[in-house]
């Protein structure tokens, strides 16, 4: 008996959100999406009972991992993304032996991924609570007249974090089945938008408009005719001109890249005059594979924090040297992403490392994002049925063909192989390069280049999905053409 037969009773009984039996009206989809978004913001403001706060070990990755430190959604979408990485690697290496075209294997795949998310949620929450320092406990806590000890408080915090991780899993499933887009994308947009808006209108020193109000009214004396004054206006801690330029540039480049495509002409084999086009976009795999790449980096830094919390200063220097819980040398420093301009501009005096050390870190980050972006884009295309073979079958099943070629799925696949693999690699590498450059220059609200990149691209695709839903609502026959009925 294979593993599928042994695991089937468990995987097929995993709790799941029921799919709608028929067409879900657009207004109802919008209501479900808005309701989940409101619930998400509510849960990010529910503090963990028994926790005293502490520093956010994943603070620099919050823009892409969503959630909120010290809240029920402490782990964010991290376990979902990690489980997705593991499933893509296993599926890409064909170690699972599952055929996603088979309905039975589809159920097993989804059940296995959900089980893996639950396991990853527990494995992520355990060190956060029990490793020490990440989620410190309050000195004393009484519930119903019973005073809890340190271990009991830690166990209570763990249960809350675990429950929050399971809630976000099923919130994502609700949006995917009953709403518009995906829950993961929705949560990323919510988190990034919140930080971006705060970065513009915040009344603290780092608010863009407030900073310029102080400069214009003379509350901050700046001599623009000196190098120091000019640098202040450009810097992230001053006028944030470079951050504003980078933010606008990311918006412009992503919208432009989404419109750049190679269009393969199609014609219907039986209906004369019926023609169409199959678009192969420059960012064919979307920017979602970037979440996977950053999640790998986040997990590496997470492991470094755990090792340091246990070993302290006795940690081997080759692994990492930490100051204020941040790596300043060793393996974990060189593999840490560039988060902001202050991480690499050594000539400003804010960076304590030598120039060659900074360059190694920048080179590792660039290599990781460009190569990783290309690799995960390939995995993403293959596992989401966007590859040449799956696309050829979809075109064949729709009754369309490529003019000038025989109506044969093998022939269509060969034509698709001329475009899809190359565009996938180029697009994945380009997105990785763009994300690193945006991080190096900084953005408004310190949302990180990757977070802003994801938010803009997901919002653009969400807009396209809303337009498609409205079109199908106005023309019910279109639902059959799109297979939405």
N, C-alpha and C positions, 0 to 999 in steps of 0.2 A: 504494500500500500504506500503510495507516494505522499508527499507532504500536503498536497492539495486535498486529498481524501481525508487525511487526518485533521487538517485545520478547517475544513469546510463547515463542520457544525458550529465552530466558534465564529468564524469570519462572516458567515451568512446571518448570524444572529446579532451582529453589532448594531446598537441603536442607530437609527438613521432618520433623517427628515423625509417624510413621504413626498414623492414627486407629485406635481399636479396632474390630474388625469386628463385634462383638456387644456385648451388655450387659457392663459391667465391674462385678463385685460390689462392694458398699459397702466391705467390709474391704480389698479391693485398692486402691480409690480412696483410702482413708484412708492406706494404706501408702505409696502413691506421693506423696501430699501431705506426709506426715511425712518421707519420705526426701528430698524436694526442700528442705524446710525445714531439715533437718540439714545438707544440702550448702550451703545459702545461708549459714548461720552459720559453717560451716567456711571457706568462701571469703572471708568478711569478715574472717577472722583470718589469712589468708595474705598476708603483707606483700610489697610489690613489691620484687623484687630490684634493688638499685642505687639505690633512692630513700632520701633522707635525711629524709623526712617533710614538713615544711613545714605552713603553715596551710591549712585546708580552705576553699577559695573558695566552696563550696556548703554550708558548715556550717549556715547558717540554714535551708536547704531540705532537709536530710538526712532529716527526718521524713517527707517526701512523695516524695523521690527515691530513698530506700532506699540500699543500698550502704554502704561504709565508706571513709573517706579513708585513703589509703596502702595499700589492700588491692587484691586482684585485681578486686573489684567497685567500683572507684573511681568509675565513671560511673553506677552504679546503674541505675535504670529511666529515667534522663533521655532517652537516645536513643529508647527505645520511645515515650515520651510525646511527644517532639518530632515524631517521624515520624507519630504518630497525629493531632497537630494539623494537620500539613501535609496529610495524607490527608483529614481532615474538611473542611478549607477547600477543597481541590480538588474533593472530592465534593459539598460543599454548593453550590459554584458550577457544578457539572456540567461541569467541565473535563476530566474523565477519560473521559467517554463510556462508563462501565461500568454495566451493569445487574446489580446484586447478586442478582437473582432467577435469573439465568442461571448455571448451574454453571461454565461456561467462564470467564465474567467474574469469578466469585467466586475462582477459582484465580488469575487475573491480578491481582486486587485484593490478595489475600493475598501473592502473590509480590512485587508492587510495594512493599507496605508493609514486607515483610521486607528487601528490597533497600535501601529508604530507611533502615531502622534500622541496617543495616550501614554505610551512608555516614555517617549521623549519629554513630555510634559513633566512626568515624575522625575526623570533624570536631570532635567534642568532646574526644577524646584528644589531638589534635595541639597545640592551644594550651596544654592542661594540662601537657604535657611540654616543649614547645619554647619557649613564651612566656617562661619564666623565672620562678622564685620559687614557682610553684604546686606542682611536684613536683621539688624540688632533688635533684641527684644526689650520691652519696657522692664523696669526693675521689678514690678509686681502687678498682677492682674487678678481681680476677683470677679467671678461669674456666679451668680446665684448664691452668694455667701461662701463659695468655695475659692480659696486662694490657690492659683496655679503656680507651679515651679517653673524653672527655666525650660526644662525639656517639654513640659506640657504646653507652654506658650509657643515654643518652636514647632511642636506638632500641630498646634492650632493654625499657625501661620502657614505651614506647609499645606494643610488641607484647603485653606483659602486660596493659595496660589494655584494648587492643582485644580480646584473647582473652576477658577477663573480661566485656566488654560483649556478646560473642556468646554466651557461656555463659548469661548471665542471660536472653537472648532465648529460647534453647531451653529453659531451665528453666521459663520462663513458659508455653511451648507444651506442655511435658509436663504441667504442672498442669491447663491448660485442657482437654486431651484425655483424660488418664488419671486426673486427680485431682478434687478438689472445689473449686469456685470458680475463681479466676484466680491466676496466679503473681504478677502485679502487686499484687493485693490482699493476697495472703499475705505478700509481702515488706514491704509497708507496715505490716501488723499486727505483724510480727516486730520491725521497727525501732522502732516507737512503743511497743510493749509493753516492750521491753528498756529504753528510756529511762524509761518511766513507773515500772516496778518499781524501777529504780535511783534515781529521784527520791524514792521513798518510803523505801527501806531503805539508801541509801548512808550510809556512816559518815563521809563528808566533811562540810564545813560546810553544803552545800546539800541534804543529805538531810532529808526532812520529819520523820521520827520522831526522828532523831538531834538535829535542831535543838530539838525540843520536850523531848527528854531533857536537853539542856544548859540549857534555860530552867527546867525544873522542878527540877533539881538545883542551880540557882544558879550554874552555870558561866558563864552569861551573865546579867548583871544587867540586868533590864528593869523599869522602873517603869511599870506599866500605867495609872497615874493621870495620866501626862503625855502630851502630844500626841506627843512623840518615841517614847515607849514603845509607845503604841497603834499608831503608824505602823509601828514595827519588827515588831510581831506580825502586822500585815496585809500587810507588804511581801514581795516574792519573796525578798529576801535575809535575811529574819528568820523569823517564824512561818509565813509562807506561807498565811495564812488565806484571802486572796482567791484565791490559786492553787488551793487545795483546793475552795473554793466554785465557781470556774469549771470545774474538772475534773468535779465532780459535776453541775453544771448542764448541761455539754455532754452527758454520758451521758444525763441525764434528758430533755433536749430532743430529742436524736436518736431515742431509743427512742419518745418520744411522737409525734414527727413521722412516724416510720415507720408508726405505727398510724393516723394521720389519713388518711382516704381518702374519695373519692366512689365509691360502688358502683353500677354500671350493671346493672340486672337483665337476665338472659338466660333464654331458654327454648329447648328443642330443637324444631326445626321438625317432626320426625317422631315423636319419642318423647313421648307425652303425660305430663305430670307431671314431666318432667326439667327442672330449673331450675338456674340458677347465677348468679354475679355476676362482673362484670369490674371489679376494683378500680383506680382511678386515684389513686395515693398522692400526698400533698402533695409529697414528694421523689420525683417520678415518674422523673426522669432519674438518680436516685441522686446520691451526692456525688462520683462519679468525675470529672465535668467540672471540679471544683475543682482536680484535679491538673493539668489542662490550663492553667487560668488561672494557677496558681502557677508552672507550667513556663515560661510566657511571661515572667513577672516574673523568674524565675531566669535565663533566657537574656539578658534585658536587663542584669541585674547582671553576668552572666558577660562580656558584651561590654565593659561598663565596666571590669572588672578587667583584661581583655586590653589595652584601649587605654591604661589607666594604667600597666600593666607595661612598655609600649613607649615611652610619652611622658614618664612621670614627672611632675615638677612643671611641665613645659612644656605639660601638657594644658590646653586652654582652660577657664577657670573656669565658663563657661556649661554645659559638659558635666559637670564635676564637680571637686570639691576633695576630696582624700583625705588622711586621717590614720590611720596604722596600717592601711593597706590597706582602709579603710572610707570610703565617701562621706560627707562632712559638709556638702556644698553642691552646687548645680548640678543638672542634669537627672537624673543617676544617684542623687542623694540624694532628690529629690522622687518618683522612681518606685520607690524601695526600699520594700518592705512594712514595716509595723510588726511587729517581731518580739516585743517584750516591753514591759512598762510603762516600762522605762528609756528607751525610744525616744521617748516623747511627754510624760512628766511633767516638764515644764521647770521647775516650781517646786521640784523636789527638788535642783536644782543639778547633776544628772548630765548634763543636756542642754545643749550649748553653743549651740545655735541659738536664734534669737528665737522667740517664741510664734507669730507669723504664719507663719514657715517650717515649724514643726511642724504647724500646722493645714493648710497646703497639702499636706504629705506625707500626713497622715491622710485628707484629702479625696480625694486622688488614689488612695490605697489602697482607700478605700471605693467610689469610683466604679469602679475597675478590677475589684474583686471582685464588686460587685453587678451591673454591666452585663455584665462578662465572664462571670459565672456564668450569667446568663440566656441570653446568646448561645450559649455552649458547651453549655448544657443542651439548647437547640433543636437544635444540630448533633448532639449525642449521640443524642437521640431519633430523629432522621431516619436516621442512619447505622447504628443498631442495630435497625432495623425495629420501633420502638416508636411511630411516628407514627400519625396517624389513618388514613391509607390502608393501611399495612401491618397495623395492628391490625384494621381492618374486614375485610381479606382473611382473616386468621387466624380471626376469629369466623365468617365465612361458610363457610370450609373445614371448620370443626369441626361444621357443621350447626346451629349456634345462631343465634338471632335476638333482636332486642329486642322485647319484647311491645308491641303497639300500632303497630308499624311494619312495612312490607312487607319481605319477605326479599330484600333487594337490597343488594349491597355498597356502592353509592353512597349509599343511605339510611343505612346503618350508619356510613359515613364521616362524613356530615354531623352525626350525633349525637355521634360522637367528637370532632369539631372544636369542639363546644361546651365541652368539658372539657380535653382533653389539651394544646392550645397554651397556654391560660391557666394551668393548673396547673404546666406545665413552666417557664414564665417566673417565676411566683411562687415556686416551689420553688427554682429556681436562684438567684434574687436573695436569698431568705431564707438559704440556705446560705452565700452570700458574705458577707452581713451578719454572720451568726453567727460565721464564721471570723475576721473582722477584730476583732469585739468580744472574742473569746476571746484573740486575740493581744495585744490592748491590756491585758487584765486579767492575762494570764499563766496558765500551767498548771503542775502538778506535773511535775518532770523537764524543764521547758522543751522539751516536745515540740512546741510551737506549737499554736495553736487549730486550724489546718487539719489538721495531722497527727492530732490527737486526734479531730477530727470524722470524718476518713476512717476511722480505725481502728475507732471505735465503729460506724459505719454498715456498714463492710465485715464486721465481726464479726457484726453482727445478720443481715445477708444470708447469711453463711456458715452461721449457725445455722439459718436457714430452709431452705437447700439441704441441710444434713445431715438435717434432719427430713423433707424431701421424699424424699431418698435412702433413709432408713430405712423410710418408708412404702411406697415402691415395692419395697423388698426383702422386706417382709412380704406385700405384695399384688402379685404379678407382673403382674396384669391392669392395674394402674395405669400400668405402663410404656408400654403401648400408648396410653392416654389422654393421657399427657404427651409422647408421641412419642419416648420414650427407648429403644425397642426397636431 
